[in-house]
Amino acid sequence: MHRVGSAGNTSNSGRPRKEKRLTYLFNDADDTKHCAGVNCLSVLKPSEPDNCSYLFTGSRDGTLKRWALGEEVATCSTTFESHVDWVNDAVLVGGNTLVSCSSDTTVKTWDCFSDGTCTRTFRQHTDYVTCLAAAEKNSNIVASGGLGGEVFIWDLEAAVAPFTKTSENAVGDSSNGTNGSGTVTSLRAISSSNSITSHTNQPQGYVPISAKGHKESVYALAMNDSGTLLVSGGTEKAVRVWDSRTGTKIMKLRGHTDNIRALLLDSTRRFCLSGSSDSMIRLWDLGQQRCVHSYAVHTDSVWALASTPTFSHVYSGGRDLSLYLTDLSTRESVLLCTEEHPIQQLALHDDGIWVATTDSSVHRWHSEGLNPEKVFQRGGSFLAGNLSFSRARASIEGSTPVPVYREATSSINGIPGIVQHEILNNKRHVLTKDNAGSVKLWEITRGVVIEDYGQVSFEKKKEELFEMVSIPSWFTADTRLGSLSIHLDTPQCFSAEMYSADLGIIEKAEDDKINLARETLKGLLAHWLAKKKHKVRSQSSANGEVASGRSITVSRREVDGNGENDTVVHPPFAFSTVSPPSIITEGSQGGPWRKKITDLDGTEDEKEFPWWILDCILHNRLPPREHSKCSFYLHPCEGSAAQILTQGKLSAPRILRIHKVVNYVVEKMVLDKPLDSLTSDGNFGPGQFPNLIHNHAAFYRYCFTYVNNLDLFVYLNTGNPRLNLAMRGLITRHELSNRPNLHMEKARGPRSQLQDRVNEINCSTRECNYFG
């Protein structure tokens, strides 16, 4: 399990409140496949309306998928996208409801046969929700457990029943958790008679039943068919048994020596199976309240269990990559198959068994689930020991069993997940490497791969792509969901600017500064803004009014003083609609949500979006900035006879075009008056600048001396493509020679070090760089 930073600080502490962030993550062009490990499986057997079997999978990429199972192939028919972190478990209840839990601390319900509609979001847990259990013959009852030691028993029928809301209670939630249909922070509890009881004394309304007693994390749950008995296990190494109707603890069973990761209950409520990180499987007799059998089958942690309908045989898998079948009465075991990755969960389907691993692919193997004795007739079985070290010793001595099956009968292939990334200096490109070894270069302002290098050295490619440029860090990135996620936090995200000329935006003057975060947000929310405008116009037309667009009018005032303002999305910030990125964010109500940018319908407002996003997109307002200028001296190089132009400090923006400094020097030193030879854009006219330089060679001997370790961005563009002046520190003529239009540079370090580097640059006439 991994932990996720909070979306915002909502406590009443004296610390400054952290604003809620916006995250966007890139989706593969083939979004029918998982891109991270599959944590859970659930099979829906043939039923109306199409008499087709379905497999539901939940992944670490934060999505669930529904697969229509054919005779030979499985086809993805729907992706369920709303969780903002790993999906850890999923169960089917009632034949048409899917329940899932996630590391985002929520439990969600879905309409199985919809196009991905989330019907409810429950936010009772305070930490990752790791496991679920459902009652097969009682479609109302579901239990959830998590890392906070909390175990809740939910009545789904009570969840959809009307209940009184308070200002602190649940707020409506749609398919993505953002509008309309119901986020539930607390539910009605189930009484011992399975009726719904209202707790009017609770300030937040109705609450689920809480099975209190766990002091540590819960990793496994199981429930009997009728939903009256619940068993739980976790890092306390004990199996706890509960009356799920009241939350009362019935017993505690000790015997495992490590974390309990898997549990099963038989239909009679008498027997319980547990699998543990101590590599053991134990059979418990709940009537006798003791362990009656121990099975030493695995050589490492047992993470998954599945039993035959009669509870006579158990299938087990885990960290040792192996899937075993064990006869619970005779203790005979056989190795069915081995996977390439640790096994997370199992699901029986007819005579096969689906296996989920930490890989993004899912495989189906022969299991003879209807008649498991056939497997033992193939030979290769062994007798399971009583102690865990017996299997480990047998493995060391070379008596490892041979798998019965070498190849899976069918597979649902995923795509490789990204496991490594590096943000490049230009702060627009990110280099990634997936678990197949493929290295790619992403442009994060468009969400596309601009170069696929194949299986090359990540470190060498990173060195090749290094540029001597510096732009403020305006975003962070991670790959915990198997894809590249970009995080924007205010006000830091608005700190980076570039000139339109460098971004190739021909619609704007080349000196126009482009705020990277603002333009990126415009690109991300272009579809939403278009839908919002359309709804406003449609509403106004229906009311016979002229659409004023007040709520979406863009302000003409900007913080940086740039009066030009538009909602046009420029090409460097246009995101793909073929494989659109997904947004993860949080507004004032309802909690975090996730949705593709093309699925936004224009109704989302401050309840779903952070206020600063709406302020930027709708009103073109950016947060106040820090002091945007820095001071510097302009001195002749050491040993030069050139005069000192000014005794005081000069100031300039942190992005500075060098021709501004050139003009200043020439005015002061050469002409002693404003330049009449400048063109309208502030550059020298054709053929004039080189002549000035030729006649005033001492001009080249000026360079910057930085004051008080301040950073200064110097943009080299004289207006003449054949010439660049080496008039700033921390870069050599060699570095300039291949880049006539160098991007931004940042000089750092003590004044003495900078001066040493500056002295290396002797910008005399013969040393100027010309480009043919």
Protein Blocks (a to p, Z undefined) as FASTA:
>chain_A
ZZdddfbdcbfbfbdcdddddddddddfblmbcfbdcfbdcddddddfklpacdddddfk
opacdddddfkbccdfbdcdfbfbdcfbdcdehhlaccdddfkopacdddfklghiafbd
cfkbfbdcfbdcddfklmkbccdddfkopacdddfklmmpccdddfklccdddfkopgoj
apcfbdcdddfkopacddfkbmnlpaddddehiabdcfbdcddfkopaccdddjkopacd
ddfknopafbdcdhbabdcfbdcddfkomaccdddfkopacdddfklopafbdcdfbfbd
cfbdcddfklpaccdddfkopacdddfklopacdfbacfbdcfbdcdehjbccdddfbfb
dcdddeklmlmmlmmmngoiacddfbfklmmmmmmnopaccdfblbdfbdcddddddfbd
cddfklpaccdddfkopacdddfknopafbdebjadfklmmmmmpccdddddfbdcdfkn
opacdddddfklmmpccdfklnopakbcfklccdfklmmmmmmmmmmmmmmmmmmmmmmm
mnopaceklmmcccfbdfkopabdcfbdcfklcccfklccddddddfehpaadddfklpg
olacfklpcfklmmmmmnopacddddfbdcddddddehiabdcfbfbdcdddfbdcfklm
mmmmmmmmmnopacfkbcfkopacehklmmmmmmmmmlmmgccddehhiacdddddehpa
kbccdfbghiafklmmmmmbacddddeddfklmmmmmmmpccbfklpccdZZ
